[in-house]
Amino acid sequence: MNSDTVQYAATQSRPAGIAAIVVVAQDGAIGRDGDLLCHLPADLKHFKNLTMGHSIVMGRRTFESFPKGALPGRQNIVITHNKHYHPQGVTVVHSVDEALQAATMPGEIFIIGGAQIYAATIDMVQTLHLTRLHATFDEADAFFPAINPDEWQQLNCERHDADERNPYAYDFVTLVRKS
Ligand SMILES: NC(=O)c1ccc[n+]([C@@H]2O[C@H](COP(=O)([O-])OP(=O)(O)OC[C@H]3O[C@@H](n4cnc5c(N)ncnc54)[C@H](OP(=O)(O)O)[C@@H]3O)[C@@H](O)[C@H]2O)c1
């Protein structure tokens, strides 16, 4: 448990769980040059279905990778060290703990990346929504933190082949932390 976790537990009575959602290649890669590894429309739809109506927490670099700014229908919480950062339509915070406290939408809080924010929050995450790509990508430069499989139970795994719109096979996997 890190200091953020301790502070969160001490200051919050909010019952909502914390989930992370990520698209990950076979080697753990999640990004390249500030962007996603590939365009997978089925995953964008999956992401939207799961996160709509919830608070989503992200690092400043992930936010800046969105082509149209804040994602609609969700509270966009962006973590930065920059005290002068005020983009439109987002809740700006300056630590993970502040991000969790700032969440106002019902249900789970979704950690949506990127690598720095996944690494800083993985110990608090109770549910992991993985989109596992059956592929690896050259020159990836952002990675999901290693997780210990013994600490997680797989709830489901939905397999999908590549098709005309989605260039790679992928699995939608849900893992929950064992209590
Ligand atoms: N595959 C996926 O599902 C997925 C999902 C999301 C992102 N990604 C990819 O991941 C990559 C981006 O990841 P990243 O690690 O470079 O960036 P990131 O985690 O999105 O953002 C990093 C930034 O967050 C801020 N930050 C991080 N920790 C902080 C703390 N403790 N306190 C205050 N601010 C903090 C800093 O912003 P300042 O520099 O402004 O201080 C830092 O530069 C991209 O390639 C993106 O496409 C992939």
The ligand as a Tripos MOL2 file, in Angstrom:
@<TRIPOS>MOLECULE
LIG
   48    52     1     0     0
SMALL
NO_CHARGES

@<TRIPOS>ATOM
      1 N1         -3.4730    1.3760  -24.2870 N.am      1 LIG1
      2 C1         -4.2230    2.1060  -23.4940 C.2       1 LIG1
      3 O1         -5.2930    1.6710  -23.0510 O.2       1 LIG1
      4 C2         -3.7710    3.4880  -23.1100 C.ar      1 LIG1
      5 C3         -4.5520    4.2650  -22.2610 C.ar      1 LIG1
      6 C4         -4.1060    5.5560  -21.9390 C.ar      1 LIG1
      7 C5         -2.9020    6.0080  -22.4470 C.ar      1 LIG1
      8 N2         -2.1790    5.2190  -23.2590 N.ar      1 LIG1
      9 C6         -0.9000    5.6710  -23.8110 C.3       1 LIG1
     10 O2          0.0040    5.9330  -22.7420 O.3       1 LIG1
     11 C7          0.9230    6.9420  -23.1780 C.3       1 LIG1
     12 C8          0.8970    8.0890  -22.1800 C.3       1 LIG1
     13 O3          1.3750    7.5990  -20.9340 O.3       1 LIG1
     14 P1          2.4300    8.4690  -20.1000 P.3       1 LIG1
     15 O4          2.8820    7.6240  -18.9630 O.co2     1 LIG1
     16 O5          3.4730    9.0150  -21.0310 O.co2     1 LIG1
     17 O6          1.5930    9.7250  -19.6240 O.3       1 LIG1
     18 P2          0.3090    9.8860  -18.6610 P.3       1 LIG1
     19 O7          0.3720    8.9050  -17.5390 O.co2     1 LIG1
     20 O8         -0.9180    9.9310  -19.4970 O.co2     1 LIG1
     21 O9          0.5310   11.3720  -18.1380 O.3       1 LIG1
     22 C9          1.7280   11.6880  -17.4900 C.3       1 LIG1
     23 C10         1.5950   13.0620  -16.8930 C.3       1 LIG1
     24 O10         0.6790   13.0260  -15.8050 O.3       1 LIG1
     25 C11         1.0990   13.9230  -14.8120 C.3       1 LIG1
     26 N3          1.4130   13.1830  -13.5930 N.ar      1 LIG1
     27 C12         1.7820   11.9000  -13.4730 C.ar      1 LIG1
     28 N4          1.9390   11.5700  -12.1800 N.ar      1 LIG1
     29 C13         1.6600   12.6930  -11.4780 C.ar      1 LIG1
     30 C14         1.6320   12.9910  -10.0870 C.ar      1 LIG1
     31 N5          1.9250   12.0720   -9.1400 N.pl3     1 LIG1
     32 N6          1.3080   14.2300   -9.6990 N.ar      1 LIG1
     33 C15         0.9760   15.1830  -10.6220 C.ar      1 LIG1
     34 N7          0.9830   14.9560  -11.9630 N.ar      1 LIG1
     35 C16         1.3250   13.7310  -12.3700 C.ar      1 LIG1
     36 C17         2.3170   14.6420  -15.3630 C.3       1 LIG1
     37 O11         1.8050   15.7670  -16.0630 O.3       1 LIG1
     38 P3          2.6580   17.1500  -16.2010 P.3       1 LIG1
     39 O12         3.8230   16.8020  -17.0650 O.co2     1 LIG1
     40 O13         1.6910   18.0860  -16.8420 O.co2     1 LIG1
     41 O14         3.0360   17.5440  -14.8120 O.co2     1 LIG1
     42 C18         2.8760   13.6280  -16.3390 C.3       1 LIG1
     43 O15         3.6940   14.1760  -17.3440 O.3       1 LIG1
     44 C19         0.4450    7.3950  -24.5630 C.3       1 LIG1
     45 O16         1.1660    6.6940  -25.5520 O.3       1 LIG1
     46 C20        -1.0090    6.9780  -24.5500 C.3       1 LIG1
     47 O17        -1.5400    6.7770  -25.8500 O.3       1 LIG1
     48 C21        -2.5810    3.9730  -23.6030 C.ar      1 LIG1
@<TRIPOS>BOND
     1     1     2 1
     2     2     3 2
     3     2     4 1
     4     4     5 ar
     5     4    48 ar
     6     5     6 ar
     7     6     7 ar
     8     7     8 ar
     9     8     9 1
    10     8    48 ar
    11     9    10 1
    12     9    46 1
    13    10    11 1
    14    11    12 1
    15    11    44 1
    16    12    13 1
    17    13    14 1
    18    14    15 2
    19    14    16 1
    20    14    17 1
    21    17    18 1
    22    18    19 2
    23    18    20 1
    24    18    21 1
    25    21    22 1
    26    22    23 1
    27    23    24 1
    28    23    42 1
    29    24    25 1
    30    25    26 1
    31    25    36 1
    32    26    27 ar
    33    26    35 ar
    34    27    28 ar
    35    28    29 ar
    36    29    30 ar
    37    29    35 ar
    38    30    31 1
    39    30    32 ar
    40    32    33 ar
    41    33    34 ar
    42    34    35 ar
    43    36    37 1
    44    36    42 1
    45    37    38 1
    46    38    39 2
    47    38    40 1
    48    38    41 1
    49    42    43 1
    50    44    45 1
    51    44    46 1
    52    46    47 1
@<TRIPOS>SUBSTRUCTURE
     1 LIG1         1 GROUP 0 **** ****
